[in-house]
Amino acid sequence: MTGISAEAVRAAHELRVVFSRLRRQLREVADRNGLTPSQVSVLSRLATGGPASASDLAAAERVRPQSMAAILAPLTEQRLIARTPDPTDGRRQLVSLTAAGQARVAGDRQAREEWLARALQERYTDAERAAIVEALALLDRLTGS
């Protein structure tokens, strides 16, 4: 990699590896009760972005509309999502979280945060946790925040 220091390349590699492991671990923590990663992703997207059409969800998740229909069907059966007419276009329907869907997303988030907080408390000292918070503030600059 031309013009990039070996230290920056090493840091990028280590960061990617650690975040990949952490992401995998956090995914395993939340009890999905048989939901696929795609279904969990759609629930999360609806929780953060609000109601959306199935075609908008398919585009956002980068899947075919037929695949999105297969993702949404079990979520509808479990009453985690509901469909309502789009107030701006009567030909379309909007998909949104039901109260059960909102509770599911909130419960999964809480389980992940609780696991992470407990792991940080059990495996690190106060000084190490402070160093982690400082490092995260530096890493936040990567996102432009």
C-alpha positions as CSV (number, residue, x, y, z in Angstrom):
1,M,0.0,0.0,0.0
2,T,1.7,3.0,-1.3
3,G,1.9,6.1,1.0
4,I,0.4,4.3,4.0
5,S,2.7,3.5,7.0
6,A,3.1,-0.1,8.1
7,E,1.7,1.0,11.5
8,A,-1.5,2.3,10.0
9,V,-1.9,-0.9,8.0
10,R,-1.4,-3.0,11.1
11,A,-3.8,-0.9,13.1
12,A,-6.4,-1.2,10.3
13,H,-6.0,-5.0,10.2
14,E,-6.2,-5.3,14.0
15,L,-9.2,-3.0,14.2
16,R,-11.1,-5.0,11.5
17,V,-10.4,-8.3,13.2
18,V,-11.4,-7.1,16.7
19,F,-14.6,-5.5,15.4
20,S,-15.5,-8.6,13.4
21,R,-15.1,-10.8,16.4
22,L,-17.1,-8.4,18.6
23,R,-19.9,-8.1,16.1
24,R,-20.1,-11.9,15.8
25,Q,-20.2,-12.3,19.6
26,L,-22.9,-9.6,20.0
27,R,-25.0,-11.4,17.3
28,E,-24.8,-14.6,19.3
29,V,-25.8,-12.9,22.5
30,A,-29.3,-11.8,21.4
31,D,-31.8,-14.6,21.6
32,R,-33.3,-14.7,18.1
33,N,-35.8,-17.5,18.7
34,G,-35.2,-18.8,15.2
35,L,-34.9,-15.5,13.4
36,T,-32.4,-15.4,10.5
37,P,-29.8,-12.6,10.4
38,S,-31.7,-11.1,7.5
39,Q,-34.9,-11.0,9.6
40,V,-33.1,-9.4,12.5
41,S,-31.6,-6.8,10.2
42,V,-35.0,-5.9,8.8
43,L,-36.4,-5.5,12.3
44,S,-33.5,-3.3,13.3
45,R,-33.9,-1.2,10.1
46,L,-37.6,-0.7,10.8
47,A,-36.8,0.2,14.4
48,T,-34.3,2.9,13.4
49,G,-35.8,4.1,10.1
50,G,-39.5,3.7,10.7
51,P,-42.1,2.3,8.3
52,A,-40.9,1.4,4.8
53,S,-42.3,-0.4,1.7
54,A,-41.1,-3.9,1.0
55,S,-39.3,-2.6,-2.1
56,D,-37.5,0.0,-0.1
57,L,-36.5,-2.6,2.4
58,A,-35.3,-4.9,-0.4
59,A,-33.2,-2.1,-1.8
60,A,-31.7,-1.1,1.6
61,E,-30.9,-4.7,2.4
62,R,-29.6,-5.3,-1.1
63,V,-31.9,-8.3,-1.9
64,R,-34.4,-9.0,-4.6
65,P,-38.0,-8.1,-3.9
66,Q,-38.9,-11.8,-3.9
67,S,-36.3,-12.5,-1.2
68,M,-37.6,-9.6,0.9
69,A,-41.1,-11.2,0.7
70,A,-39.6,-14.4,2.1
71,I,-37.9,-12.5,4.8
72,L,-41.1,-10.6,5.8
73,A,-43.5,-13.6,5.8
74,P,-42.3,-15.2,9.0
75,L,-42.1,-11.8,10.7
76,T,-45.7,-11.2,9.8
77,E,-46.7,-14.7,11.0
78,Q,-44.9,-14.0,14.4
79,R,-46.8,-10.6,14.5
80,L,-43.5,-8.7,14.7
81,I,-44.4,-6.5,11.7
82,A,-47.6,-5.2,10.2
83,R,-48.6,-3.8,6.9
84,T,-50.7,-0.7,6.4
85,P,-51.7,1.3,3.3
86,D,-49.2,4.0,2.3
87,P,-51.0,7.3,2.9
88,T,-49.2,8.9,0.0
89,D,-49.6,6.0,-2.5
90,G,-52.6,3.7,-2.1
91,R,-51.1,1.1,-4.3
92,R,-48.2,0.5,-1.8
93,Q,-48.2,-0.9,1.7
94,L,-45.8,0.2,4.5
95,V,-44.2,-2.3,6.7
96,S,-43.8,-1.3,10.4
97,L,-42.9,-2.9,13.7
98,T,-45.8,-4.0,15.9
99,A,-45.6,-3.5,19.7
100,A,-44.2,-7.1,19.9
101,G,-41.6,-6.2,17.2
102,Q,-40.5,-3.1,19.1
103,A,-40.3,-5.1,22.3
104,R,-38.2,-7.8,20.5
105,V,-35.7,-5.3,19.1
106,A,-35.5,-3.5,22.5
107,G,-34.9,-6.8,24.3
108,D,-32.2,-7.9,21.9
109,R,-30.4,-4.5,22.2
110,Q,-30.7,-4.7,26.0
111,A,-29.3,-8.2,26.0
112,R,-26.3,-7.2,23.9
113,E,-25.6,-4.1,26.0
114,E,-25.9,-6.0,29.2
115,W,-23.5,-8.7,28.0
116,L,-21.0,-6.1,26.8
117,A,-21.2,-4.1,30.1
118,R,-20.8,-7.2,32.2
119,A,-17.8,-8.4,30.0
120,L,-16.2,-4.9,30.3
121,Q,-16.7,-5.0,34.1
122,E,-15.4,-8.5,34.6
123,R,-12.4,-8.4,32.2
124,Y,-11.0,-4.8,32.6
125,T,-9.9,-2.5,35.4
126,D,-11.4,1.0,35.8
127,A,-8.3,2.4,34.1
128,E,-8.5,0.0,31.2
129,R,-12.2,0.9,30.7
130,A,-11.3,4.5,30.7
131,A,-8.6,3.8,28.0
132,I,-11.2,2.0,26.0
133,V,-13.6,5.0,26.2
134,E,-10.7,7.3,25.1
135,A,-9.8,5.0,22.2
136,L,-13.5,4.9,21.1
137,A,-13.6,8.7,21.0
138,L,-10.6,8.6,18.7
139,L,-12.2,5.9,16.5
140,D,-15.4,7.9,16.3
141,R,-13.5,10.3,14.1
142,L,-13.4,7.6,11.4
143,T,-17.2,8.0,11.1
144,G,-17.0,11.7,10.7
145,S,-19.0,12.3,13.9
